[in-house]
Amino acid sequence: MTPSLVLLAAAAASGAFADLDAIDRQVAAFTGAPVGQVGGALTPVDRRLRLQPCRSSIALSWRTATQQSVVVQCGDINGWRLFVPVRRPAPVAAAAPVRVADAVNRGDAVAIAITGDGFTVSQPGEAMESGPVGAWIRVRPASTGRARAEPMRARIERPGLVTLPLP
C-alpha cells in the first residue's frame, strides 16, 4: 500500500471531517454577531454534515446585498459550499415604506453581461426601465446597424451593469 493511500485510509478511519465549530466561529466573526443573535447565524451549522476538511482557505461572503445569508466556501478543487441563514431584526409594525434609490434609470447605457457555467460575455445596451440593485428590468442590446434588437429582461447588479444568467 502506498504512503498516500495509507494516509487517506487513516483519515477516513479517524472520521476526519471539517471542524463545524470552527465554521460557526468564522461565521460569527464575519457577521460580527454570535449564533442566534440578531445579525448572526440563525442556528449553528448542522452537526449531521460530514464535510471534507478544507486544505486551502475557507472564503466567506454575503449571498445577497440584503445580507440574509452567508456563503461559506472551501477553495479546494471539488470543495464544498454552505449557505448559512442570518437572523434578521423583527420588522417594525408601523414603518413607512422606504424608497430604494434606482441604480439604473430608463435610457441609461448599461453593460449586459450574459453569464453561464464558467464564462461571461458582455455587450453594450440600453435600460428600458428604471430599478434598484437586484431588480429585473427590460434592456435592449445596442444597435449594430441591423434591425433593432429585441428587448430582454436582466437583473441589475450595480449601476451600469445588468446580468442575464443562463441555466
NUDOBA-729760 format. One line per field, with one value per residue: residue in one letter; x, y, z of N, C-alpha, C, CB in turn; residue number from 1. Coordinates in steps of 0.2 Angstrom, whole numbers. Glycine has a CB too. Layout:
NUDOBA-729760
r = [A | ...]
npx = [X | ...]
npy = [Y | ...]
npz = [Z | ...]
capx = [X | ...]
capy = [Y | ...]
capz = [Z | ...]
cpx = [X | ...]
cpy = [Y | ...]
cpz = [Z | ...]
cbpx = [X | ...]
cbpy = [Y | ...]
cbpz = [Z | ...]
k = [NUM | ...]
//
This chain:
NUDOBA-729760
r = [M | T | P | S | L | V | L | L | A | A | A | A | A | S | G | A | F | A | D | L | D | A | I | D | R | Q | V | A | A | F | T | G | A | P | V | G | Q | V | G | G | A | L | T | P | V | D | R | R | L | R | L | Q | P | C | R | S | S | I | A | L | S | W | R | T | A | T | Q | Q | S | V | V | V | Q | C | G | D | I | N | G | W | R | L | F | V | P | V | R | R | P | A | P | V | A | A | A | A | P | V | R | V | A | D | A | V | N | R | G | D | A | V | A | I | A | I | T | G | D | G | F | T | V | S | Q | P | G | E | A | M | E | S | G | P | V | G | A | W | I | R | V | R | P | A | S | T | G | R | A | R | A | E | P | M | R | A | R | I | E | R | P | G | L | V | T | L | P | L | P]
npx = [4 | 3 | 11 | 2 | -10 | -11 | -12 | -24 | -33 | -31 | -36 | -49 | -53 | -52 | -62 | -60 | -66 | -72 | -71 | -84 | -88 | -78 | -81 | -93 | -88 | -80 | -91 | -97 | -87 | -87 | -100 | -101 | -108 | -114 | -120 | -137 | -140 | -147 | -142 | -132 | -128 | -143 | -145 | -133 | -121 | -127 | -125 | -125 | -118 | -105 | -92 | -78 | -62 | -55 | -42 | -36 | -39 | -55 | -68 | -78 | -93 | -106 | -122 | -132 | -135 | -144 | -140 | -145 | -140 | -125 | -112 | -102 | -87 | -77 | -61 | -54 | -51 | -65 | -72 | -83 | -99 | -108 | -123 | -127 | -140 | -145 | -150 | -162 | -168 | -183 | -197 | -203 | -219 | -226 | -219 | -214 | -215 | -199 | -191 | -180 | -166 | -164 | -153 | -151 | -157 | -171 | -166 | -152 | -135 | -130 | -120 | -123 | -121 | -120 | -121 | -114 | -110 | -95 | -91 | -92 | -100 | -101 | -110 | -114 | -128 | -145 | -155 | -172 | -181 | -182 | -173 | -169 | -154 | -153 | -166 | -176 | -176 | -182 | -171 | -162 | -151 | -137 | -139 | -133 | -132 | -140 | -157 | -167 | -163 | -172 | -180 | -174 | -175 | -166 | -156 | -152 | -136 | -127 | -124 | -125 | -122 | -130 | -136 | -138 | -142 | -138 | -146]
npy = [-6 | 11 | 26 | 37 | 32 | 25 | 36 | 42 | 31 | 31 | 44 | 43 | 32 | 38 | 47 | 60 | 75 | 91 | 104 | 109 | 117 | 127 | 133 | 139 | 148 | 156 | 161 | 169 | 178 | 184 | 190 | 197 | 195 | 183 | 166 | 164 | 177 | 193 | 198 | 188 | 170 | 161 | 148 | 135 | 127 | 113 | 98 | 86 | 86 | 80 | 85 | 86 | 90 | 106 | 110 | 121 | 139 | 145 | 153 | 167 | 176 | 188 | 182 | 189 | 207 | 211 | 204 | 192 | 179 | 170 | 164 | 151 | 144 | 131 | 132 | 122 | 110 | 103 | 107 | 111 | 120 | 130 | 138 | 149 | 154 | 170 | 178 | 190 | 207 | 209 | 214 | 231 | 237 | 248 | 255 | 266 | 264 | 262 | 270 | 264 | 269 | 271 | 261 | 260 | 270 | 273 | 273 | 274 | 270 | 253 | 239 | 223 | 208 | 192 | 177 | 161 | 144 | 145 | 155 | 172 | 184 | 200 | 214 | 230 | 240 | 247 | 253 | 250 | 252 | 259 | 255 | 247 | 240 | 222 | 222 | 216 | 221 | 228 | 227 | 233 | 227 | 236 | 244 | 238 | 242 | 234 | 228 | 234 | 227 | 214 | 217 | 212 | 203 | 208 | 207 | 219 | 222 | 232 | 250 | 253 | 240 | 225 | 208 | 193 | 178 | 162 | 146]
npz = [0 | -5 | 3 | 2 | 1 | 13 | 22 | 17 | 20 | 34 | 38 | 34 | 42 | 55 | 55 | 49 | 47 | 42 | 54 | 62 | 72 | 71 | 59 | 63 | 72 | 63 | 55 | 64 | 67 | 55 | 53 | 64 | 75 | 87 | 86 | 84 | 88 | 84 | 68 | 67 | 64 | 61 | 66 | 73 | 62 | 54 | 63 | 58 | 46 | 35 | 31 | 19 | 25 | 23 | 14 | 8 | 10 | 19 | 12 | 15 | 12 | 8 | 3 | -3 | -7 | 3 | 14 | 20 | 21 | 23 | 13 | 14 | 9 | 3 | -4 | -10 | -24 | -31 | -19 | -5 | -2 | 8 | 14 | 25 | 35 | 41 | 56 | 56 | 61 | 69 | 60 | 60 | 65 | 61 | 51 | 39 | 21 | 13 | 0 | -11 | -19 | -37 | -46 | -59 | -72 | -84 | -100 | -98 | -102 | -102 | -97 | -103 | -96 | -100 | -92 | -89 | -85 | -80 | -89 | -95 | -105 | -113 | -118 | -125 | -120 | -118 | -105 | -103 | -93 | -76 | -60 | -44 | -37 | -39 | -45 | -58 | -75 | -91 | -105 | -119 | -132 | -139 | -155 | -170 | -182 | -189 | -189 | -176 | -160 | -151 | -135 | -119 | -102 | -88 | -74 | -62 | -57 | -52 | -53 | -70 | -74 | -79 | -78 | -86 | -82 | -88 | -88]
capx = [0 | 7 | 10 | -3 | -16 | -11 | -14 | -31 | -37 | -31 | -40 | -56 | -55 | -52 | -68 | -58 | -71 | -71 | -72 | -90 | -87 | -73 | -85 | -98 | -84 | -79 | -97 | -99 | -83 | -88 | -106 | -100 | -113 | -114 | -126 | -144 | -142 | -148 | -136 | -128 | -131 | -149 | -143 | -126 | -121 | -130 | -119 | -125 | -114 | -99 | -88 | -71 | -58 | -53 | -35 | -35 | -43 | -62 | -70 | -85 | -96 | -113 | -125 | -135 | -134 | -148 | -136 | -149 | -136 | -118 | -109 | -95 | -85 | -70 | -57 | -51 | -54 | -71 | -73 | -90 | -101 | -114 | -127 | -129 | -145 | -143 | -156 | -164 | -172 | -190 | -200 | -207 | -226 | -229 | -214 | -216 | -210 | -193 | -190 | -173 | -164 | -163 | -146 | -151 | -163 | -173 | -162 | -145 | -131 | -128 | -116 | -127 | -117 | -123 | -116 | -115 | -105 | -88 | -90 | -96 | -100 | -105 | -112 | -117 | -136 | -149 | -160 | -179 | -184 | -178 | -174 | -163 | -150 | -157 | -172 | -176 | -179 | -181 | -165 | -161 | -144 | -136 | -140 | -126 | -133 | -145 | -164 | -166 | -163 | -177 | -178 | -174 | -175 | -160 | -155 | -147 | -130 | -124 | -126 | -121 | -121 | -135 | -134 | -143 | -139 | -140 | -147]
capy = [0 | 17 | 30 | 42 | 28 | 24 | 42 | 43 | 26 | 33 | 49 | 40 | 28 | 43 | 52 | 67 | 79 | 98 | 106 | 113 | 123 | 132 | 136 | 143 | 154 | 160 | 165 | 174 | 184 | 188 | 194 | 202 | 193 | 176 | 162 | 165 | 184 | 197 | 199 | 182 | 164 | 159 | 142 | 133 | 123 | 106 | 94 | 79 | 87 | 77 | 89 | 85 | 95 | 111 | 111 | 128 | 143 | 145 | 160 | 169 | 182 | 188 | 179 | 195 | 213 | 212 | 201 | 187 | 173 | 170 | 159 | 148 | 140 | 128 | 134 | 116 | 108 | 99 | 109 | 112 | 127 | 131 | 144 | 150 | 160 | 175 | 181 | 197 | 210 | 209 | 220 | 236 | 236 | 254 | 258 | 269 | 261 | 266 | 270 | 262 | 273 | 267 | 260 | 261 | 274 | 272 | 277 | 273 | 265 | 248 | 233 | 217 | 203 | 185 | 173 | 154 | 140 | 146 | 161 | 178 | 188 | 206 | 219 | 237 | 240 | 252 | 251 | 252 | 254 | 260 | 250 | 247 | 234 | 216 | 222 | 214 | 226 | 226 | 231 | 231 | 227 | 242 | 243 | 237 | 244 | 229 | 230 | 235 | 221 | 213 | 218 | 206 | 205 | 206 | 209 | 225 | 220 | 238 | 255 | 252 | 233 | 221 | 202 | 188 | 171 | 156 | 140]
capz = [0 | -5 | 9 | 2 | 2 | 20 | 25 | 16 | 24 | 41 | 38 | 33 | 48 | 61 | 54 | 48 | 44 | 43 | 61 | 61 | 77 | 68 | 54 | 67 | 74 | 57 | 53 | 69 | 66 | 48 | 54 | 70 | 80 | 89 | 83 | 87 | 90 | 78 | 63 | 67 | 61 | 64 | 70 | 71 | 56 | 55 | 65 | 54 | 40 | 35 | 25 | 19 | 28 | 18 | 14 | 7 | 15 | 18 | 10 | 17 | 8 | 9 | -3 | -7 | -4 | 9 | 20 | 23 | 22 | 22 | 9 | 17 | 3 | 3 | -10 | -13 | -30 | -28 | -12 | -4 | -1 | 13 | 14 | 32 | 36 | 46 | 60 | 54 | 66 | 68 | 57 | 64 | 63 | 58 | 47 | 32 | 16 | 11 | -7 | -13 | -25 | -43 | -48 | -66 | -74 | -90 | -105 | -96 | -106 | -97 | -100 | -102 | -95 | -100 | -88 | -89 | -81 | -81 | -94 | -96 | -112 | -112 | -124 | -123 | -121 | -115 | -100 | -105 | -87 | -70 | -55 | -39 | -37 | -38 | -49 | -65 | -79 | -98 | -108 | -126 | -134 | -143 | -162 | -173 | -189 | -192 | -186 | -168 | -156 | -146 | -128 | -114 | -95 | -85 | -66 | -60 | -52 | -49 | -58 | -77 | -76 | -78 | -79 | -88 | -80 | -91 | -83]
cpx = [5 | 6 | 4 | -10 | -17 | -14 | -21 | -35 | -37 | -35 | -47 | -58 | -55 | -58 | -65 | -62 | -69 | -74 | -78 | -91 | -83 | -77 | -90 | -94 | -82 | -85 | -98 | -94 | -84 | -94 | -105 | -105 | -113 | -120 | -132 | -145 | -143 | -142 | -131 | -131 | -138 | -148 | -136 | -127 | -123 | -124 | -120 | -121 | -108 | -95 | -81 | -67 | -55 | -46 | -32 | -39 | -51 | -64 | -77 | -87 | -103 | -116 | -129 | -134 | -138 | -145 | -141 | -146 | -129 | -116 | -102 | -93 | -78 | -67 | -54 | -55 | -59 | -73 | -81 | -92 | -107 | -117 | -130 | -134 | -144 | -150 | -157 | -168 | -179 | -193 | -204 | -214 | -228 | -224 | -216 | -212 | -205 | -192 | -182 | -172 | -162 | -156 | -145 | -157 | -164 | -168 | -154 | -142 | -129 | -124 | -121 | -122 | -121 | -118 | -119 | -110 | -98 | -86 | -95 | -95 | -104 | -105 | -115 | -125 | -139 | -154 | -167 | -183 | -179 | -178 | -168 | -159 | -154 | -164 | -171 | -180 | -178 | -175 | -165 | -154 | -143 | -137 | -133 | -127 | -139 | -152 | -163 | -167 | -169 | -175 | -178 | -174 | -169 | -160 | -150 | -142 | -128 | -125 | -121 | -120 | -128 | -133 | -140 | -140 | -142 | -141 | -141]
cpy = [6 | 21 | 35 | 38 | 26 | 30 | 43 | 38 | 28 | 39 | 47 | 36 | 33 | 47 | 59 | 71 | 86 | 100 | 111 | 119 | 128 | 136 | 141 | 149 | 159 | 164 | 170 | 180 | 188 | 192 | 199 | 201 | 186 | 173 | 163 | 173 | 188 | 199 | 193 | 176 | 163 | 153 | 140 | 128 | 116 | 101 | 87 | 80 | 83 | 79 | 87 | 91 | 99 | 112 | 118 | 133 | 143 | 152 | 161 | 176 | 182 | 186 | 184 | 201 | 214 | 208 | 196 | 180 | 174 | 163 | 157 | 143 | 138 | 129 | 128 | 114 | 103 | 101 | 110 | 119 | 126 | 138 | 144 | 155 | 164 | 178 | 188 | 200 | 209 | 215 | 225 | 237 | 243 | 258 | 260 | 265 | 265 | 265 | 269 | 266 | 269 | 267 | 262 | 265 | 272 | 276 | 276 | 268 | 260 | 243 | 227 | 211 | 196 | 180 | 165 | 150 | 141 | 152 | 167 | 182 | 194 | 210 | 225 | 236 | 247 | 250 | 254 | 254 | 256 | 255 | 250 | 241 | 228 | 216 | 219 | 219 | 224 | 230 | 229 | 232 | 233 | 240 | 242 | 238 | 239 | 232 | 230 | 228 | 220 | 214 | 212 | 208 | 203 | 209 | 214 | 222 | 226 | 243 | 253 | 245 | 229 | 214 | 198 | 181 | 166 | 150 | 135]
cpz = [0 | 1 | 8 | 3 | 9 | 24 | 23 | 20 | 31 | 42 | 38 | 40 | 54 | 60 | 53 | 44 | 46 | 50 | 60 | 66 | 75 | 63 | 58 | 69 | 69 | 55 | 58 | 69 | 60 | 49 | 59 | 75 | 81 | 86 | 87 | 89 | 83 | 74 | 63 | 64 | 64 | 68 | 69 | 65 | 58 | 57 | 62 | 48 | 41 | 30 | 25 | 22 | 22 | 19 | 12 | 12 | 13 | 17 | 12 | 14 | 9 | 3 | -7 | -4 | 2 | 15 | 24 | 24 | 20 | 18 | 12 | 11 | 4 | -4 | -13 | -20 | -28 | -21 | -11 | -3 | 3 | 13 | 21 | 33 | 42 | 50 | 58 | 60 | 64 | 65 | 61 | 61 | 59 | 54 | 41 | 27 | 14 | 4 | -8 | -19 | -31 | -44 | -55 | -68 | -82 | -95 | -104 | -101 | -100 | -101 | -98 | -102 | -95 | -97 | -88 | -84 | -83 | -87 | -93 | -102 | -111 | -118 | -121 | -124 | -118 | -110 | -103 | -99 | -81 | -65 | -50 | -40 | -35 | -42 | -56 | -70 | -87 | -101 | -115 | -128 | -139 | -150 | -165 | -181 | -192 | -189 | -179 | -165 | -152 | -139 | -124 | -107 | -92 | -78 | -65 | -55 | -48 | -55 | -65 | -78 | -74 | -81 | -82 | -87 | -85 | -87 | -84]
cbpx = [-5 | 6 | 16 | -4 | -16 | -4 | -10 | -32 | -33 | -24 | -39 | -57 | -49 | -46 | -72 | -51 | -78 | -75 | -66 | -97 | -84 | -67 | -89 | -101 | -78 | -76 | -103 | -98 | -75 | -90 | -112 | -100 | -121 | -114 | -124 | -144 | -135 | -152 | -132 | -126 | -126 | -154 | -148 | -124 | -114 | -134 | -120 | -132 | -113 | -100 | -89 | -69 | -52 | -57 | -31 | -36 | -41 | -65 | -69 | -85 | -94 | -116 | -130 | -143 | -136 | -155 | -133 | -155 | -140 | -114 | -109 | -96 | -86 | -70 | -52 | -51 | -49 | -70 | -70 | -92 | -103 | -111 | -133 | -123 | -152 | -139 | -155 | -168 | -170 | -194 | -205 | -203 | -230 | -232 | -207 | -216 | -215 | -187 | -192 | -172 | -157 | -167 | -143 | -151 | -162 | -180 | -164 | -144 | -125 | -134 | -109 | -132 | -113 | -125 | -116 | -115 | -107 | -85 | -91 | -95 | -102 | -102 | -116 | -114 | -139 | -152 | -159 | -182 | -188 | -179 | -175 | -166 | -143 | -159 | -175 | -180 | -175 | -187 | -158 | -165 | -142 | -129 | -144 | -124 | -127 | -144 | -169 | -172 | -157 | -180 | -184 | -167 | -181 | -154 | -154 | -151 | -125 | -116 | -124 | -115 | -115 | -142 | -130 | -146 | -139 | -136 | -153]
cbpy = [0 | 21 | 34 | 45 | 21 | 22 | 48 | 42 | 19 | 35 | 55 | 36 | 23 | 47 | 51 | 67 | 77 | 103 | 110 | 109 | 120 | 129 | 131 | 139 | 151 | 156 | 160 | 171 | 181 | 183 | 189 | 209 | 195 | 175 | 154 | 162 | 188 | 204 | 205 | 180 | 158 | 157 | 136 | 129 | 123 | 104 | 93 | 78 | 94 | 69 | 96 | 84 | 92 | 117 | 106 | 130 | 151 | 142 | 161 | 170 | 182 | 196 | 173 | 193 | 219 | 209 | 206 | 186 | 167 | 170 | 161 | 145 | 144 | 121 | 139 | 110 | 104 | 92 | 116 | 108 | 130 | 129 | 145 | 151 | 157 | 181 | 180 | 197 | 217 | 208 | 218 | 243 | 236 | 259 | 253 | 276 | 259 | 264 | 277 | 255 | 277 | 270 | 253 | 254 | 281 | 274 | 284 | 271 | 268 | 245 | 232 | 217 | 203 | 183 | 175 | 151 | 132 | 140 | 158 | 183 | 184 | 210 | 215 | 243 | 234 | 257 | 254 | 247 | 247 | 267 | 243 | 247 | 234 | 216 | 229 | 207 | 233 | 228 | 229 | 236 | 221 | 245 | 249 | 230 | 243 | 222 | 224 | 240 | 220 | 206 | 223 | 202 | 202 | 209 | 202 | 231 | 217 | 238 | 262 | 255 | 230 | 223 | 198 | 189 | 169 | 154 | 136]
cbpz = [6 | -11 | 9 | -5 | -2 | 22 | 22 | 8 | 23 | 43 | 33 | 27 | 49 | 61 | 60 | 45 | 45 | 38 | 64 | 62 | 84 | 65 | 50 | 73 | 78 | 51 | 52 | 76 | 66 | 43 | 55 | 68 | 78 | 96 | 83 | 94 | 93 | 79 | 66 | 75 | 61 | 58 | 69 | 77 | 53 | 49 | 73 | 52 | 38 | 35 | 26 | 12 | 32 | 19 | 9 | -1 | 14 | 25 | 2 | 25 | 1 | 10 | -1 | -7 | -9 | 8 | 24 | 19 | 18 | 29 | 1 | 24 | -4 | 5 | -9 | -9 | -35 | -29 | -11 | 3 | -8 | 20 | 9 | 37 | 36 | 43 | 68 | 47 | 66 | 75 | 51 | 64 | 68 | 63 | 47 | 32 | 10 | 15 | -11 | -14 | -23 | -48 | -46 | -70 | -73 | -91 | -105 | -89 | -109 | -94 | -97 | -108 | -89 | -108 | -81 | -96 | -81 | -84 | -101 | -89 | -118 | -106 | -129 | -127 | -118 | -121 | -93 | -109 | -84 | -67 | -57 | -32 | -33 | -31 | -49 | -66 | -78 | -102 | -104 | -131 | -138 | -142 | -165 | -172 | -193 | -189 | -188 | -166 | -152 | -147 | -124 | -116 | -92 | -89 | -62 | -58 | -56 | -47 | -56 | -76 | -72 | -82 | -74 | -96 | -73 | -98 | -85]
k = [1 | 2 | 3 | 4 | 5 | 6 | 7 | 8 | 9 | 10 | 11 | 12 | 13 | 14 | 15 | 16 | 17 | 18 | 19 | 20 | 21 | 22 | 23 | 24 | 25 | 26 | 27 | 28 | 29 | 30 | 31 | 32 | 33 | 34 | 35 | 36 | 37 | 38 | 39 | 40 | 41 | 42 | 43 | 44 | 45 | 46 | 47 | 48 | 49 | 50 | 51 | 52 | 53 | 54 | 55 | 56 | 57 | 58 | 59 | 60 | 61 | 62 | 63 | 64 | 65 | 66 | 67 | 68 | 69 | 70 | 71 | 72 | 73 | 74 | 75 | 76 | 77 | 78 | 79 | 80 | 81 | 82 | 83 | 84 | 85 | 86 | 87 | 88 | 89 | 90 | 91 | 92 | 93 | 94 | 95 | 96 | 97 | 98 | 99 | 100 | 101 | 102 | 103 | 104 | 105 | 106 | 107 | 108 | 109 | 110 | 111 | 112 | 113 | 114 | 115 | 116 | 117 | 118 | 119 | 120 | 121 | 122 | 123 | 124 | 125 | 126 | 127 | 128 | 129 | 130 | 131 | 132 | 133 | 134 | 135 | 136 | 137 | 138 | 139 | 140 | 141 | 142 | 143 | 144 | 145 | 146 | 147 | 148 | 149 | 150 | 151 | 152 | 153 | 154 | 155 | 156 | 157 | 158 | 159 | 160 | 161 | 162 | 163 | 164 | 165 | 166 | 167]
//
